[in-house]
Amino acid sequence: RGCREQQSGIKGVKILFDHNIIYKIKNEEKENLSMAKEKKFVQAITSRDEDFAQWYTDVVREAKLCDYSSVKGCLNYLPNGYAIWEKIQADLDKRFKETGVENVYLPMLIPENLLQKESDHIEGFAPEVAWVTKGGLETLQEPMCIRPTSETLFCDLWARIVQSYRDLPKVWNQWCSVLRWEKTTRPFLRSREFLWQEGHTAHATAEEAEARTIQMLNVYADFCENQLAIPVIKGRKTDKEKFSGAEATYTIEAMMHDGKALQSGTSHYFGDGFAKAFDITFQDRDNKPSHPFQTSWGMSTRIIGGIIMTHGDNNGLVLPPAIAPIQVMILPIAQHKEGVLDKAYELRDRLKRTFRVKIDDSEQSPGWKFAQYEMKGVPLRLEIGPKDIEKNQCVLVRRHDREKIFVSLEHLEEAIAEQLEAVRKGIYEKALNRRQEMTFTASTFDEMKDIAEHKPGFIKAMWCGDLACEEKIKEEAGLSSRCIPFEQEQIADTCVCCGKPAKSMVYWGKSY
């Protein structure tokens, strides 16, 4: 019933056509074709589970964040990537200044004699230092290194200008680039020249300096968790892993999607070691000569790699709204129809007062546009078409879970703000749940080695504090100490490696 009969061209055989089935098949073919076309837009990205390292490189390339320079080991930061750094820089700079930090800028060249004044410092950086030995056609009387970091320059300056306790504290920061001659490089994670901020402070007392060290670590942690939606573990580095020349190094450690750790920000307490090496003295309140106590703290463009590896998926970037260069992308649907583009422009002009908004009015297909802005990690997509205009509504689509929300245009600003917060919470909770699922405990060395071999992630285990055990864990289990967390747990009474009484619980893991 309802079928049409037709000769097949084979003697004695006829074909029956059911128009309902034909219609259904044609629609399914259209849908499959559309899906295939959209899939082609992101086919250049390797599956994250298939090859994580290649996936990362593919995302960086396809999202046009940076490109390799003809200067080996250095990057060209493209507009999409640099815009993310600008947002990070602006947010951090505001936070710094709220704590009393002032910005300065010091030279990029450091005379060799300054670097040699602090032997521990130069020993730690010696393999990575790049040297300038000629100026024009003349050989320099003294080689100069391109700054790998700037402690020595700050100390040299303070030795001349700090004379009294009234000159303290100095709470300074500079935004700059540094150069470290890395052998192996990866975009954002490790390059020879990279962008960062380095804060340097000098205080009259050790208590003030120690308080500033922890204060800045908390600034980094709050920024990562609440703006970048990256859960972090706060703690102290072991002596083996601390910064050269520091008495103590504090860190925030984040877990990437593949279970590896990324050191995302550090804060160092120097004591008065640098001050003594550079002869920085001041008259204290008792009119006695004294050495100031110093700190240093920094976060670099490496954190962009952390954002990619924490939140990204097989369709590209997933950017936290706070640092997304574009928070809302407006896509007019059936834009050739009367009134659609006008409405889209009207919404753009209205929303840009509150949000970072752009519109794509190009002739590309909607499918191409969807894939394009998913690739770039835009948190929200706003679709507006003829039927939406009739109903005085639009559609918001969240990047991280693709949920669609129909929103009245009368309450659009409130809805966008709510959905941007939903994106932030969603990606944070997803990252936190993953970290919890990929964090294990080990009471014995055999258990630790078995977990390290078969389960990517963090391992919590007790440690006696001896360097020998730390080195043995590194050599036999392939794990480095990530930090001694501020929030301690008593997993066992003895060291996971040697069985002696344990002093602290440590997070161990493989890292970038």
N, C-alpha and C positions, 0 to 999 in steps of 0.2 A: 504494500500500500504506500502511495506517495513516491514510488520509484519510477525511473524512466528507463526504458529498454533501448539498447543500441547494439548493432552488430560489432563484433570484435575484430573482424578481419580474418578470423579463424573459422573455417567451415563448421557449422553446427554449434558454435559457441556464441553466447550473447553476454553482454555486460549490463548489470542493473546499477543505476545511479540513485543514491539517496541524497537529495539536495541538502538536507540538514547536516549529514555527515561531511559532505563536501565543504559546506560553509565553515563547519567547526575546524576541519583540517586546514583550510586556508588561513583562518585566524591564528591557529597554532603555528603555522609556518611563518606568518608575519611576526609573531612574538619571538619565535626562535631566531629569525633573521635580525630582529632588533637587538636581541640579547647578544647575538654573535658580533654585531657591529660594535656594541658598547664594550664587549670583551676585548676587541681589537685595540681599543683606545689605551688599554693598560697591559697589553700583552708583553710589553718590553720589561715588565717587572717580574723578576723571578719570584716564585713562591717563597714566602718567609720561612716555612717549615722545610722546604727543600734545600735551600742554601741561604742562611741568614746573612752572611757577609755579602753575597752578591745581591740579595734583596736590598740591603742597605745602600749599596753603591747605585743600584738601579733607581731607587727612590730619590736619592740626592740628584742624580742626573735628570730624571724625567720631570721632577718638580722644579728643575732649573735653579737650584740653590747655590751651586758653585760649579766651577770648572777648573781643570788643571791648568796651571800656568806653565809657560816655557821655562820658568825658574823652577828647577827640579825640587819637589817636595813642598812647593808653595801653591796657594789657591788663588783663583780669581773669585771673589765673592760677588755673585750676581744679584740683581735687584731683589728677587724673591728671598734669597738667603740673608742679605744684608738688612733688609727691612725687619726680619725677625730679630736680628741682633740690636737694631735701633730700639725696638720695643723693650727688649731685655735691659738695655743700657738705661733707657729713660726711667723704667720702674726702679731698678736698683739705685740709680743716682738719687732719685727722690728719697728712697729709704735711707741711704747713707746720710744725706744732708739733714734728715730729721733727727739723726743721732749726733749732729755736730761736725760732720766731715766736711772738709773744704777740698776743692779740686785744684791740682797743680799740674805742671808738666815739666819733666826733667829730660836732659839729653838722651839720645839713644846710644851714644858711644861712651864707653867706660875705659879710662886708662888702665893699663895692666897693673900699675903699682897699687891702685885702689882695690882691684880684685884680689891681689895677693895679701892685703892686710888681714883678711879674715880667712885663715887657711882652711877651715872646715867648709866654708862656702865655696871656695874655688875648687876644692877637691871634689865636691859633689857635682859641680857643673862642668868641670874640665872637659869631659868627652863631648859635650854639646855646644861648646863655645865657638863662635865664628869670629875670626880676627881680621881687622883692617890693618894692613902693613904699609900701604902707599897712599899718599895724598897727591892727586894729579900724577906727575911723573917722578915725584920725590919719595924716597923711602922715609917713613916716619921715624923720628928718634925713639919713640916709644909706641909699641903696638897698642891698638885699642880694640876692645871686643864690642860687638853689637849686643846690647843688653839681653841676657837671658832672664833677668829680673833686676830690680833696681835698688836693693838694700844698700849697696855700697855708695851709690850716688846720694841717696837720702842721708846716709850717715856722714858723708863728706860735707854736705850742706849744713846739717845740724851742728857739726863740730865748729862751724864758723858763726852761726847765728844764735845758738842756744847758750845763754850765759847765766840766767837766773831761773829760779823756780817760777818766776812770773812769766817766763817765755813758754811754759809748759801748761797743758799738754799740747803737742803738735798732733793733729788728727787729720792727715792728708791722704788724698787718693789721686791717682792719675789713670786716665783711660788712654791706652796706647797699644802698640804691638811689641812683641818680643820675638827673638830668634833663637831657636835651639836646633842644633844640627842632628835631627832625628834620622836614624837609618831607615826605619820603616814608617811610612806615612799612610794615613787614611783621612778622607775628607772630614773636617771638623774635629774628629777624635784625636788626631795626631798629625800635625803638619809642622814644617820648620819655622815658618812665621805664623803667628796666630794673634788674634785680638783678645784683649782682656782688660780688666781693671786690677790694679794692685794698690791696696791701701797700706800705708805705713804710719805708725804712730809712735810717739815718744812721751813717756809719763814720768812724773817725779817719784812715784812709788810702784813697787811690784804689784800691789793689790789693784791699783788703777789699771795697770797694763793687763793683768790677768782677767779683770772684769771686761775690758774692751775686747780681748780675744774671744771670750765666750759670747759677748754681745753680738759681734759680727757673725759668728757661726750661726747664731739664732736668726739673724737677719736673712742669711742664705737659706736656712732651713724653712723659714716661713715663706720666703719667696718661692722656693721650689714646690712646696706642698700646696700653697693657696693660689699661686699664679700659674705655675707650670703643671700643676696636678701630678707631680712626681713625688711619691712617698720616699722619705729618706730616713736613714738611721744616723743619729748623731753620736759621735764618740771620739776617743783619742787614738791616735796612731801609736803603734809600738815604736820603740827607739830605732828599730831597724828601718821602719818605713817613714819616719818623720823627716821633715825638711832639713837640709844641710844647714847647720849653724843654729838650729832652733833648740830650745829646751823642751818644748812640747808642741806637737802639731795636732790640731783638731780637724775633723772631717765630717762631711755629710756623704754617705754612701747610698747610691741608688741601684736598684736591680733592673737590668734591661730585659727585654722580652725573652732573650735566649738564656737567661739565668746568670749572665756575667755581671760583675759589679762595675760601676762607673763612679770614680771619685769626682763629685760634682761641685765641690767648693771646699776650700781649706782656710784655716785661720791658725796663725803661728804665734806662740809666745817665745820671745827671744831672750828674756831676762836682760841682763846688762852686758852680755858677751860682745855684741856688736859695738856698744858704746865704749867699752874698754879698748877694743881693737882699733877704733877710730878716734880715740881720745876725745870723746864727747863728755864734757863736764859742765856742771852748773853749780851755782851757789844755792844750797837748800835753805829752808826757813831758819835754820840755826846758823846760817852764814858759813857753812862748811862745804867743801867741794864734794860733789857727788856725781855718779853716773846715772843717766836716765834708763828706764826700762822700756823695751820696745816690742812692738807687734807688727805683724804683716798678714794680709789676708787677700784672697783673690778668687775670682770666677772668670772663666774664659769662654770663647766660642765653642769649646768642647761641649758645653751644655746644650747646644743646638743638636749635636749628635745624640745626646741623652734624650731629648724630646722625640726625635725620630724613632729611636730604638725602644722607647717606652710605650709610645702611643700609636705608632704607624701600623698599617695593615697592608694586605696585598693589593689594595687600590691606591696606596700612596701615603701621604702625610695625614696625620690627625693632629691639628694644632690646638693647643689650649686657647680659649677666646682672648685671654689677657694679652697675649703676645702675637696673635694672628694679625698680619697686616691688613687682611680683609676679614671682617667678622661676619658680614652678610653679603652674599652675592645675589643680586636680583636677576632672575631669568624670565623675560617675557615669553609666554607660550602663545603660539599662533600670532606672532608679532606683526604679521602682514595684515591682520584684521584691524579695522578701524578702532581707534581709541586705546589699543593695548599698549603701544609704546608710550603714548602720552601719560597713561596711568603709571607705567613703570618709572618714567622720569619723575613724575610727581612724588612717588614713594621714595625714590632715591634722594631727592632734594629735602624731603621731610625727615628722613631717617639719618642723614649724614650729620645732623646737628648733635646726635647722640651716639651714633655708632660709626665704625669704619665700614662704609658701604660702597659697593661698585655695582655697575650694571653691565651685562653682556648683551649688546644689541646687534651682535654680528649675525651673519647669515648661516652660521654653523647650525647643525641639527640640535634639538634638545638633548638627545642622547650623548652627543659629543661634548656638549657643555656640562652635563651632569658629571661625566667621567673626568673632564678637565679640572673642575673645581674640587672634586673629591681628591684627585691627585695632589692638588695644592693644599689640601687640608683645611679649606674654608669651613668654619664651624657650622654655619647655617646657610641653607639655600632657600631663597624666597621665590616661589613660582606664582605668576599672575597671568591669567588668561581671560578670554571673553566671558566664560561662565562665572569665573571668580568675580569679575567686575560687576556682573549682574547681581551677584549675591553680596556684594560689598565685603569680600573676603579675599584671603590669599592662602597659600599653602607654605608652611615652613617645614623644611626637611633637615633633620640633624645629621651631621656628618658621621658621628661615631657609631650610631645604631640604625641610621636611615629611617627613623620613625617620622611619620608625616603628621603634622598638626594643622588643622584648619582654623584660621584665626580671623576674627572680625577686624576690618581695617580701623575701626574706631579705637581699638585697644591694642594696636600693633606694637607700640613701643614697650608696653608692659609685657606683652607676650614674648617679644624678642629677648628682653632682659631675663625673663624666666627661663627661656630655652638655652640661652648662653650659659646660665648658671647650671642648668641640667647637663649640658655638655661637660662642663668642668667637673661636676660631681661624678658624672658617669665614667669619665676616663680615669679619674683619680681612684674610684672604687675598684675599677677593673684592674688597674695596676697594683693596688694594695692587695686585692684578693690573689692575684698571681704571685706576688712576693710571699704571701703567707703560705700558699700551696707549694712554693718552691724553696721553702726554708726548712731545714732538717736539723736534728740534733744528733750528736755522736758522743758516746761515752768511752769508746775504745778506739785505738788507732786503726785497727782492722775495719771497724764499722765506718770510720771516717774515710778511709781509702775506698771502700766499697761504694759509699754514697758519691764520692767525688768522681768515680769512674762511670757510674750508671745514672746519676741524677743531677742534672744541671741546677745550680742555684746556690744559696747560702748554706753554710753549715755552722751551727752554734756548738762550740765545744770549749771545755775548760783548758786553761793554760797556766803553767807554773811561773811564767815570766822569763824563762831562760832563752837566750838567743839560739842555743843549740837545738832546742825543740822546734822553734819557729823555722829554722833552716831545714830541719829534717822533714817537717810537714810540707815545706815548699818542694823539696827534692823528691820525696817519695809519693806524695799525694797530689802534687801540682797545684797546691793552694797557697795563696798569700793571705796574711792577716789583713782584713779590711779595716777593722777598728775594734777598740775596747769600748763597747757602748756605754753611755751614761746609765741606761736602764739595765742593770745587771740581773742575771738569773743564776741560780745555783743548780746547774745541770748535774754535777757530780762534785765529789770532794777532791778528786785527783786530776792531774794533767792528762789530757787525752793521749799525749805522746809518751811521756816517761813514767807516769804513775806516781810522781811526787805530789805533795800537797799543792792544790791549785790556788792561784792568786786572783784570777779573774776569768770571766766568760768572754770569749772573743768570737766575732763573726769572721769566718774564713770563706774564701771564694776565689774563683778565677776572674780576671779583670781585663779591662781595655786599657 
